[in-house]
Amino acid sequence: MEEKNTLSRRSFFKFALAGAAIVPFVMKATKSFAADACPTTAPAGKALASPTEGMGKTLKYVTDSTKAKDPKYKAGSKCGSCKFFNAAKAEGGYAPCTMMGMKYVTNCGWCTSFNAKV
């Protein structure tokens, strides 16, 4: 006996509806991966924290957490997940940090005052 491999109209619409339902989840996942990416350009006109001067030097701030050499650093810790990182005012992967005198830090950075959000 031979099977037919035809797609009925009803089956087509079931698959189309299921596919459309998945799209928002895929879009959200794509956005979150993009948000986690390290920014390449700083926001214009914003005061940035510097790893070589002021509080940045005192707190051993690095712009890329994976390059932190301090013994306090724990893998996965970064400014974007710190309670001092003001994500509500974020611009292009940078946001003001309370510990840095409200200067902008990158979401990929890290310093010795890191305190994970609860």
C-alpha positions as CSV (number, residue, x, y, z in Angstrom):
1,M,0.0,0.0,0.0
2,E,1.3,3.4,-0.9
3,E,1.2,6.4,1.4
4,K,0.4,9.9,0.2
5,N,2.8,12.6,1.1
6,T,0.5,15.5,0.5
7,L,0.0,18.3,2.9
8,S,-3.7,19.1,3.5
9,R,-4.8,22.7,3.9
10,R,-5.7,22.1,7.5
11,S,-2.2,20.7,8.3
12,F,-0.6,23.6,6.5
13,F,-2.4,26.1,8.7
14,K,-1.6,24.1,11.9
15,F,2.1,24.2,11.0
16,A,1.9,27.9,10.0
17,L,0.3,28.8,13.3
18,A,2.8,26.8,15.3
19,G,5.6,28.5,13.5
20,A,4.2,32.0,14.1
21,A,3.9,31.2,17.8
22,I,7.6,30.5,18.0
23,V,8.7,33.7,16.4
24,P,8.5,35.9,19.5
25,F,10.6,33.5,21.5
26,V,13.3,33.4,18.8
27,M,13.3,37.2,18.6
28,K,13.6,37.5,22.4
29,A,16.5,35.0,22.5
30,T,18.2,36.9,19.7
31,K,17.9,40.2,21.6
32,S,19.3,38.7,24.8
33,F,22.3,37.4,23.0
34,A,22.8,40.8,21.4
35,A,22.4,42.5,24.8
36,D,25.1,40.3,26.3
37,A,27.6,41.2,23.5
38,C,30.3,43.6,24.5
39,P,29.7,47.1,23.1
40,T,32.3,48.3,20.6
41,T,31.6,52.0,20.8
42,A,30.9,54.2,23.9
43,P,27.9,56.5,24.0
44,A,28.6,60.0,22.8
45,G,28.8,62.7,25.4
46,K,28.8,60.4,28.4
47,A,31.6,60.4,31.1
48,L,33.2,57.0,31.0
49,A,34.9,55.2,33.9
50,S,38.6,54.7,33.2
51,P,40.6,51.6,34.3
52,T,43.7,53.8,34.7
53,E,42.5,56.7,36.9
54,G,40.1,57.6,39.7
55,M,37.7,55.1,41.0
56,G,38.3,52.8,38.1
57,K,41.9,52.4,39.2
58,T,41.0,52.1,42.9
59,L,38.4,49.4,42.2
60,K,40.6,47.6,39.6
61,Y,38.0,48.2,36.9
62,V,38.5,46.3,33.6
63,T,36.3,46.8,30.5
64,D,36.3,43.1,29.7
65,S,35.6,40.9,32.8
66,T,37.3,37.9,31.2
67,K,40.6,39.7,31.5
68,A,40.2,40.4,35.2
69,K,43.3,39.3,37.2
70,D,42.1,40.0,40.7
71,P,41.6,37.0,43.0
72,K,38.1,38.3,43.9
73,Y,36.9,37.8,40.3
74,K,34.6,34.8,39.8
75,A,33.8,33.5,36.3
76,G,30.6,35.0,34.9
77,S,30.7,38.1,37.1
78,K,30.3,41.3,35.0
79,C,28.9,44.8,35.4
80,G,25.7,44.0,33.5
81,S,24.7,41.7,36.4
82,C,25.9,43.9,39.2
83,K,23.4,45.8,41.5
84,F,25.4,49.0,41.0
85,F,24.9,49.0,37.2
86,N,21.9,51.3,36.4
87,A,20.4,49.3,33.5
88,A,17.4,51.7,33.3
89,K,19.7,54.3,31.9
90,A,21.7,52.0,29.7
91,E,22.8,53.2,26.2
92,G,24.5,50.9,23.8
93,G,25.8,48.4,26.4
94,Y,27.0,51.1,28.8
95,A,25.2,52.4,31.9
96,P,26.1,54.6,34.9
97,C,27.6,52.8,37.9
98,T,27.0,54.0,41.4
99,M,30.5,52.9,42.6
100,M,32.2,54.8,39.7
101,G,30.5,58.1,40.6
102,M,27.8,57.6,38.0
103,K,30.3,57.3,35.2
104,Y,29.3,54.9,32.4
105,V,30.8,51.4,32.5
106,T,30.4,48.6,29.9
107,N,28.1,45.7,30.6
108,C,31.1,43.4,30.1
109,G,33.3,45.1,32.6
110,W,34.1,44.1,36.2
111,C,35.6,45.7,39.3
112,T,36.3,44.7,42.9
113,S,33.0,46.2,44.2
114,F,31.0,43.7,42.1
115,N,27.8,42.7,43.9
116,A,25.4,40.4,42.1
117,K,21.8,41.5,41.6
118,V,19.4,39.5,43.7
